Amino acid sequence: MKRLLLILLLPVLVIGLWRWLADPRDTALPFGTDDLSSVQAELAELSAEERQLVEDYVRRSRGDVLPQEWADPDEPLTARTFAQAIELERAYRVRMADQQVRSDALANQRDAAWAPLRAIAKVELVRAEVLSPEALAARRGESAGAARASHPVFIVRVRVQNTSDEIIELLQGSLKARDSEAYLPLDLCWVDRQSSLRSGSVEEFDCARLNQAASEQATAFANGAPGRFEVRWEPSKIKLGSGRELRGP
C-alpha cells in the first residue's frame, strides 16, 4: 500500500520540484499581444527591477517578435522569453541614456545660442484651449452659421514682450511644447510679427489652425497633463530699430 501511494505521489513530487527549480526568466512571452495577464504568476517571481524591464519591453514591442534577420540592429524586438526581454530592455535603456546625454548637450548649445534673442523678446503661453466650431465663432464675434471650422480647433493665446531697450521691428520664432510621451514636439504658435514693438511693450494674440482638427496631443496639452509638456520659446530672427539683426541656431 505504501509503495502504491509513493508511486502515485511521485509525479506530483516531480512536478512540484520542477516548478520549484524552474527559472521564471525562461517563461515564454505572450505572442502578438501586450497583455501579460496569462503570465502574472511568473512575473511575480521576478525582482521588481526585472518585472519592470519585462513590462516595458512588452509595452514597447506590443507583443511583436521579429526574426533576427529582419530586426533593427539598434532596436531588435526578437525576445521570446522573459530573460531575452530583460536583456534587450537593459540594452535599450543604456542606448536611450546615451542618446539623452548627447541630446541634452545639443540642447544646451542651442539654448546658449538662443539666449541673446530671448533676452530681447519674451514670448510665453497665456492659455491653450480646444474649442468647438460654435465656441470659436463666438470667440471671434461671428455667427454660428459663419463658423470657419467644422471640427474642434486647438487655439492658444500668446503674449509677446519687448524686454530690450530698443524697438523691435521684426520678430520671428516658434513657441513649442516638448512632449515626454512623443518624439516630436507640439507646435503651439509660429510668431511672425513685422510691425514695431516699443521697449517694454506687451501684446497678446491668438494662434489657431482653422483647417486642422485638434490632435490628441493638442487636446492633452489643453486639458492639462502635469509633467508631460515643457513650453519653449525658440526665436529664429529679430531685427531691431538700430538695424541690428540677430538669428537663432
C-alpha positions as CSV (number, residue, x, y, z in Angstrom):
1,M,0.0,0.0,0.0
2,K,2.8,2.4,0.9
3,R,4.6,1.5,-2.3
4,L,1.4,2.3,-4.3
5,L,1.0,5.6,-2.5
6,L,4.6,6.5,-3.2
7,I,4.1,5.7,-6.9
8,L,1.0,7.8,-7.0
9,L,2.7,10.8,-5.3
10,L,5.9,10.6,-7.3
11,P,4.6,12.5,-10.3
12,V,3.2,15.2,-8.1
13,L,6.5,15.5,-6.2
14,V,8.5,15.6,-9.5
15,I,6.2,18.4,-10.9
16,G,6.4,20.3,-7.7
17,L,10.2,20.0,-7.6
18,W,10.4,21.1,-11.3
19,R,8.3,24.1,-10.6
20,W,10.5,25.0,-7.6
21,L,13.7,24.7,-9.6
22,A,12.4,26.3,-12.8
23,D,13.7,29.8,-13.6
24,P,10.9,32.2,-14.2
25,R,13.1,34.0,-16.6
26,D,12.6,31.1,-19.0
27,T,8.9,31.9,-19.2
28,A,7.7,32.4,-22.8
29,L,6.3,35.9,-23.6
30,P,2.7,36.0,-24.9
31,F,2.8,36.2,-28.7
32,G,1.2,39.0,-30.6
33,T,-0.2,40.9,-27.6
34,D,1.0,43.2,-24.8
35,D,-1.4,41.6,-22.4
36,L,0.6,39.9,-19.6
37,S,-2.3,38.6,-17.6
38,S,-1.5,35.0,-18.6
39,V,2.0,35.1,-17.0
40,Q,1.3,37.2,-13.9
41,A,2.3,34.3,-11.6
42,E,5.7,34.0,-13.3
43,L,6.2,37.8,-13.4
44,A,5.6,37.9,-9.6
45,E,8.6,35.6,-9.1
46,L,10.9,38.2,-10.7
47,S,12.6,41.0,-8.9
48,A,10.8,44.4,-9.1
49,E,13.5,45.7,-11.5
50,E,13.3,42.7,-13.8
51,R,9.5,42.7,-13.8
52,Q,9.5,46.3,-14.8
53,L,12.0,45.5,-17.6
54,V,9.8,42.8,-19.0
55,E,6.7,45.0,-18.8
56,D,8.4,47.9,-20.5
57,Y,9.8,45.7,-23.3
58,V,6.4,44.1,-24.0
59,R,4.7,47.6,-24.0
60,R,7.4,48.8,-26.5
61,S,7.2,45.7,-28.7
62,R,3.4,45.3,-28.4
63,G,4.0,41.5,-28.4
64,D,5.7,41.5,-31.9
65,V,8.5,39.0,-32.4
66,L,10.8,39.7,-35.4
67,P,13.1,37.2,-37.0
68,Q,16.7,38.1,-36.3
69,E,17.4,38.9,-39.9
70,W,14.6,41.4,-40.1
71,A,15.2,43.1,-36.7
72,D,16.6,46.6,-36.4
73,P,20.2,46.2,-35.1
74,D,19.7,49.2,-32.9
75,E,16.3,48.2,-31.6
76,P,15.7,44.5,-32.0
77,L,12.3,43.1,-31.0
78,T,13.3,39.5,-31.0
79,A,12.7,38.4,-27.4
80,R,10.7,35.2,-26.9
81,T,11.3,34.8,-23.1
82,F,11.5,36.9,-20.0
83,A,15.3,36.5,-20.0
84,Q,15.6,37.8,-23.6
85,A,13.2,40.7,-22.9
86,I,15.2,41.7,-19.8
87,E,18.5,41.7,-21.7
88,L,17.1,43.6,-24.7
89,E,15.3,46.2,-22.5
90,R,18.5,46.8,-20.5
91,A,20.5,47.4,-23.7
92,Y,17.7,49.7,-24.9
93,R,17.8,51.8,-21.7
94,V,21.6,52.1,-22.0
95,R,21.3,53.3,-25.6
96,M,18.5,55.7,-24.7
97,A,20.5,57.1,-21.8
98,D,23.5,57.7,-24.2
99,Q,21.2,59.4,-26.7
100,Q,19.8,61.6,-23.9
101,V,23.2,62.7,-22.9
102,R,24.0,63.8,-26.5
103,S,20.6,65.3,-26.9
104,D,21.0,67.3,-23.7
105,A,24.4,68.6,-24.8
106,L,22.9,69.7,-28.1
107,A,20.0,71.4,-26.4
108,N,22.4,73.3,-24.1
109,Q,24.3,74.5,-27.1
110,R,21.1,75.7,-28.8
111,D,19.9,77.3,-25.6
112,A,23.2,79.3,-25.4
113,A,22.6,80.5,-29.0
114,W,19.0,81.4,-28.2
115,A,19.9,83.3,-25.0
116,P,20.7,86.7,-26.6
117,L,17.4,86.6,-28.6
118,R,15.4,85.5,-25.6
119,A,16.9,88.4,-23.6
120,I,15.3,90.8,-26.2
121,A,11.9,89.3,-26.8
122,K,9.9,87.3,-24.2
123,V,7.2,85.1,-25.7
124,E,5.0,83.0,-23.4
125,L,1.8,81.0,-23.4
126,V,-1.2,82.6,-21.7
127,R,-3.7,79.7,-22.2
128,A,-4.5,76.8,-24.5
129,E,-8.0,75.6,-25.4
130,V,-9.8,73.2,-27.7
131,L,-12.9,75.0,-28.9
132,S,-16.0,73.7,-30.8
133,P,-16.8,75.4,-34.1
134,E,-19.6,77.3,-32.4
135,A,-17.4,78.4,-29.4
136,L,-14.7,79.5,-31.8
137,A,-17.2,81.5,-33.9
138,A,-18.5,83.2,-30.7
139,R,-14.9,84.0,-29.6
140,R,-14.3,85.7,-32.9
141,G,-17.6,87.6,-32.8
142,E,-19.0,85.6,-35.7
143,S,-22.4,83.9,-36.0
144,A,-22.6,80.1,-35.6
145,G,-23.5,79.8,-39.3
146,A,-20.4,81.7,-40.3
147,A,-18.0,79.4,-38.4
148,R,-14.9,78.8,-40.4
149,A,-14.2,75.4,-39.0
150,S,-16.3,72.3,-38.9
151,H,-14.2,70.5,-36.2
152,P,-12.8,71.2,-32.8
153,V,-9.9,73.7,-33.1
154,F,-6.8,74.0,-30.9
155,I,-6.2,77.6,-30.1
156,V,-3.5,79.3,-27.9
157,R,-3.2,82.8,-26.5
158,V,0.3,84.1,-26.8
159,R,2.0,87.1,-25.0
160,V,4.9,88.9,-26.6
161,Q,7.0,91.4,-24.6
162,N,9.9,93.6,-25.8
163,T,12.4,93.3,-22.9
164,S,15.1,95.3,-24.6
165,D,15.9,99.0,-24.7
166,E,15.4,99.1,-28.4
167,I,12.4,99.0,-30.8
168,I,11.8,95.5,-32.3
169,E,10.9,95.9,-36.0
170,L,10.7,92.2,-36.8
171,L,10.2,89.1,-34.6
172,Q,10.1,85.5,-35.8
173,G,10.2,82.2,-34.0
174,S,8.3,79.2,-32.7
175,L,6.6,78.5,-29.5
176,K,6.6,74.8,-28.9
177,A,5.8,72.3,-26.2
178,R,8.1,69.4,-25.7
179,D,6.2,66.2,-25.1
180,S,7.8,63.5,-22.9
181,E,5.4,60.9,-24.5
182,A,6.2,61.8,-28.1
183,Y,9.2,62.2,-30.3
184,L,8.0,65.4,-32.0
185,P,7.1,68.5,-30.0
186,L,3.7,70.1,-30.2
187,D,3.7,73.3,-32.3
188,L,1.9,76.0,-30.4
189,C,2.4,79.1,-32.5
190,W,4.6,80.4,-35.2
191,V,5.3,84.0,-34.3
192,D,5.8,86.3,-37.3
193,R,5.5,89.9,-36.2
194,Q,6.6,92.5,-38.7
195,S,5.4,95.7,-37.0
196,S,7.2,97.9,-34.4
197,L,7.1,96.9,-30.8
198,R,8.5,99.5,-28.5
199,S,10.7,98.8,-25.5
200,G,8.7,97.4,-22.6
201,S,5.6,96.9,-24.8
202,V,3.4,93.8,-24.3
203,E,0.9,92.4,-26.8
204,E,-1.3,89.3,-26.9
205,F,-2.8,87.5,-29.8
206,D,-4.4,84.1,-30.7
207,C,-2.8,81.3,-32.7
208,A,-5.0,78.7,-34.3
209,R,-5.0,76.3,-37.3
210,L,-8.6,76.6,-38.5
211,N,-8.1,74.0,-41.2
212,Q,-6.9,71.3,-38.8
213,A,-8.9,69.3,-36.2
214,A,-7.3,69.4,-32.7
215,S,-5.0,66.4,-32.4
216,E,-4.9,64.0,-29.4
217,Q,-1.6,65.6,-28.4
218,A,-3.0,69.1,-28.5
219,T,-6.1,68.1,-26.6
220,A,-4.0,66.5,-23.9
221,F,-2.0,69.8,-23.7
222,A,-5.1,71.9,-23.4
223,N,-6.7,69.6,-20.8
224,G,-3.5,69.8,-18.7
225,A,-1.0,67.0,-18.2
226,P,1.3,67.7,-15.3
227,G,4.9,66.9,-16.0
228,R,4.3,65.8,-19.6
229,F,4.9,69.1,-21.6
230,E,7.6,71.8,-21.4
231,V,6.8,75.0,-23.2
232,R,9.8,76.6,-25.0
233,W,10.3,79.8,-27.0
234,E,12.7,79.2,-29.9
235,P,13.3,82.6,-31.6
236,S,14.7,82.4,-35.2
237,K,15.1,86.1,-36.1
238,I,14.9,89.5,-34.5
239,K,15.5,92.9,-36.3
240,L,15.9,96.0,-34.1
241,G,15.3,99.6,-34.9
242,S,19.0,100.3,-34.9
243,G,19.4,97.9,-37.8
244,R,21.0,95.2,-35.7
245,E,19.8,91.7,-36.6
246,L,20.0,88.5,-34.6
247,R,19.4,85.0,-35.7
248,G,18.8,81.8,-33.8
249,P,20.5,78.5,-34.3
